[in-house]
Structures are given as C-alpha cells and as structure tokens.
C-alpha cells in the first residue's frame, strides 16, 4: 500500500459551510483508508477564534482521542492578540507540539509586522516548524462579508536570512496567485511548499522544474478539499517513483525529524 505524510490537514468546523470530514473520526477514517501515516493537523478554530489557547487545547484533545497516532497537532498563534508569546511557549513546552500554523491574512497583519520577526525567532529557538497559510478558501467562494486576500510572502525571504535553520512550510499558495510566492521564496533552502492548491495538467512535474523536488511536500488541505484530489495530482504527474516517494513521505519525514 502507498503511504503518505499529509502536511496540511485541519480539524473542527469551517464556519461558512459543512465539509465532508469535518468530524474528526470521519476525517481520520479517510486518511487511514488512503495510507496516511502522519498528518500535520491544525484547527479551523485558530482562524477566527480569539481564544487561541482554548482552540489549541481542543486540538490536542481531538488528536489524542481520535487520531489513532496519525494526527500530529500544529497549534495556532495570532501575533495581534495580547500575550501571544505564551501561546507559542504553551504549544512547545506544555503540549510538546512539533510546529505551529499561522493565518496572517485572517489575523490582519503583513509579514513585515514587527512581531512576526519575533515569532520567527521563537520558533527557531524552540525548533518548531512554522506553517504559513497563504489562503484557506478560494476567493470565488468566500462569503461577501469575509473577503480575504492571499498573504504576500515577499518580506519572508529577507527575514529568513537570520534563521537559516528554521523550517518553514508554505500552505495553499498556488491557486489565486499562480505561484507568485514561489518566485520570491525559491532561493530559500529552508522553505517548503505543499501541493494542495497546485492545479493544471502536470502541475507537480512543472513545479519540480522550478524548485528542487526535495522541497515539495504532500498536502491535501483536507477536509476543505477532497483528499483524493491530492493523490490524483501525483498519479498524473509523470514523475519517477523515486521523486514521488520524496513528495509522499520522505521530504516531510526529514522536516519533521
């Protein structure tokens, strides 16, 4: 059976519609069916809730109760809220999480925000993987009162010069921007990209021509997207089995380790 490490999974409810798999037990059943051995898991509660500590607590409980050893929690952090540093410390020191996930566009800041540099330093110090969600929902289906633009990652390349060992994973970056962030960050050897929003025929193969295949990770954006769509992207890519194995599990395994 083919196995996967899924770097882009989210629990809880998206507030604007129900999703297939937005119950943890149902989502885990889907992941196990397709051979997922590890899923880096955030929470939709971290997007709009102000009680970030509570959202991360619930994430831990869900992963522990229903994760079957697959779900690996990635806590949310919102640097615009008071005492956000405590959330980072709690994720690392109390919950023993391996990474955090941030939503700068939903939380109302750009990556040149002064506290974002502080966040990078804290993640680097604690050896946390930092996931940056460039988008969550296709702009064409967003609620009229919740129009949210993609994150501009241009400031990130300069900031990472001070943190060459910090592992950064860019989520959901390819649909609306056409990979604009890819050109900015392609020279940063500690930045990785997952494939959930990579579209077009041979989209993964053409991506591998622009950045080293060692920096491409498997990601489904489940349950927002059907998990099967990410699998099909690899099947039609035409890449060698050696390169497919890197994307399915080996690259993410090295980043997580």
HELIX and SHEET records of a PDB file:
HELIX    1   1 UNK A   24  UNK A   33  1                                  10    
HELIX    2   2 UNK A   45  UNK A   48  1                                   4    
HELIX    3   3 UNK A   52  UNK A   66  1                                  15    
HELIX    4   4 UNK A   84  UNK A   89  1                                   6    
HELIX    5   5 UNK A   90  UNK A   94  3                                   5    
HELIX    6   6 UNK A  104  UNK A  107  1                                   4    
HELIX    7   7 UNK A  114  UNK A  125  1                                  12    
HELIX    8   8 UNK A  154  UNK A  159  1                                   6    
HELIX    9   9 UNK A  160  UNK A  162  5                                   3    
HELIX   10  10 UNK A  180  UNK A  185  1                                   6    
HELIX   11  11 UNK A  203  UNK A  210  1                                   8    
HELIX   12  12 UNK A  213  UNK A  215  5                                   3    
HELIX   13  13 UNK A  227  UNK A  235  1                                   9    
HELIX   14  14 UNK A  241  UNK A  245  1                                   5    
HELIX   15  15 UNK A  246  UNK A  250  3                                   5    
HELIX   16  16 UNK A  251  UNK A  256  1                                   6    
SHEET    1   A 8 UNK A   4  UNK A  11  0                                        
SHEET    2   A 8 UNK A  36  UNK A  43  1                                        
SHEET    3   A 8 UNK A  71  UNK A  76  1                                        
SHEET    4   A 8 UNK A  99  UNK A 102  1                                        
SHEET    5   A 8 UNK A 129  UNK A 133  1                                        
SHEET    6   A 8 UNK A 168  UNK A 171  1                                        
SHEET    7   A 8 UNK A 191  UNK A 194  1                                        
SHEET    8   A 8 UNK A 216  UNK A 217  1                                        
END                                                                             
